[in-house]
Amino acid sequence: MPFTLFEKLKAEAAKAGRSVNAELVGRLERTLVESTNDVDVRHIFEALERLSARNPEMRYTFGVNLGGELEGNPAHIQNGKWTLPANQISQE
């Protein structure tokens, strides 16, 4: 692997709070796995976690539309930590 590419990967891994190997495996999985709604939602959650960790003073809030109805209790993420409504599964 070219050194400059490795350094970029290492920087992104540090931003995401994971090892270079975990970052590499995650990126490979995302490019090699056929896209599904579950995969796309996971990418959104991972992006929210990274944004939140980079910007701890900001709080990201979103709702989920299930069966045409907007979930009344929005989820929040701040400083990389999730706050989910009681009726949703928590992020590990």
C-alpha positions as CSV (number, residue, x, y, z in Angstrom):
1,M,0.0,0.0,0.0
2,P,1.4,3.4,-0.9
3,F,2.5,5.3,2.2
4,T,0.3,8.3,1.5
5,L,-2.7,6.1,1.2
6,F,-1.9,4.4,4.5
7,E,-1.5,7.7,6.2
8,K,-5.0,8.8,5.0
9,L,-6.5,5.6,6.1
10,K,-4.8,5.9,9.5
11,A,-6.2,9.4,9.9
12,E,-9.7,8.3,9.0
13,A,-9.4,5.4,11.4
14,A,-8.4,7.8,14.2
15,K,-11.3,10.1,13.5
16,A,-13.7,7.1,13.7
17,G,-12.0,5.8,16.9
18,R,-11.0,2.4,15.5
19,S,-7.9,0.6,14.3
20,V,-6.5,0.9,10.8
21,N,-7.5,-2.7,10.2
22,A,-11.1,-2.1,11.3
23,E,-11.3,0.9,9.1
24,L,-9.9,-1.0,6.1
25,V,-12.2,-4.0,6.7
26,G,-15.2,-1.7,7.0
27,R,-14.4,0.2,3.9
28,L,-13.8,-3.0,1.9
29,E,-17.1,-4.5,3.2
30,R,-19.0,-1.3,2.1
31,T,-17.6,-1.5,-1.4
32,L,-17.9,-5.3,-1.8
33,V,-21.3,-5.9,-0.3
34,E,-24.3,-5.4,-2.4
35,S,-26.2,-2.4,-1.2
36,T,-29.4,-3.0,0.7
37,N,-31.6,-0.8,2.9
38,D,-29.9,-2.3,6.0
39,V,-26.4,-1.5,4.7
40,D,-27.4,2.1,3.7
41,V,-29.0,2.7,7.1
42,R,-25.8,1.4,8.7
43,H,-23.7,3.8,6.6
44,I,-25.9,6.7,7.7
45,F,-25.5,5.8,11.4
46,E,-21.7,5.4,11.0
47,A,-21.6,8.8,9.3
48,L,-23.6,10.4,12.1
49,E,-21.3,8.8,14.7
50,R,-18.2,10.2,12.9
51,L,-19.8,13.7,12.6
52,S,-20.9,13.7,16.2
53,A,-17.4,12.6,17.4
54,R,-15.8,15.3,15.3
55,N,-18.3,18.0,16.5
56,P,-19.1,17.1,20.2
57,E,-20.9,20.5,20.7
58,M,-23.5,19.6,18.0
59,R,-26.5,17.3,18.5
60,Y,-27.9,15.5,15.6
61,T,-31.6,14.6,15.7
62,F,-33.6,12.4,13.3
63,G,-36.9,10.7,13.1
64,V,-37.8,7.4,11.5
65,N,-40.7,7.0,9.1
66,L,-42.2,3.5,9.6
67,G,-45.2,2.5,7.5
68,G,-45.9,6.1,6.5
69,E,-46.0,7.5,10.0
70,L,-43.2,9.6,11.5
71,E,-41.8,8.2,14.8
72,G,-42.9,10.6,17.5
73,N,-39.7,10.3,19.6
74,P,-36.7,11.3,17.6
75,A,-33.3,9.8,18.2
76,H,-30.3,11.9,19.1
77,I,-26.6,11.5,18.8
78,Q,-24.1,13.8,20.5
79,N,-20.4,13.4,21.1
80,G,-20.6,9.9,19.5
81,K,-23.3,8.7,22.0
82,W,-26.8,7.6,21.0
83,T,-30.0,8.5,22.8
84,L,-32.8,6.5,21.2
85,P,-36.5,6.3,22.1
86,A,-37.4,3.4,24.3
87,N,-39.2,1.6,21.5
88,Q,-36.2,1.5,19.3
89,I,-33.2,-0.8,19.5
90,S,-30.1,0.8,20.9
91,Q,-26.9,1.2,19.0
92,E,-24.1,-1.0,20.3
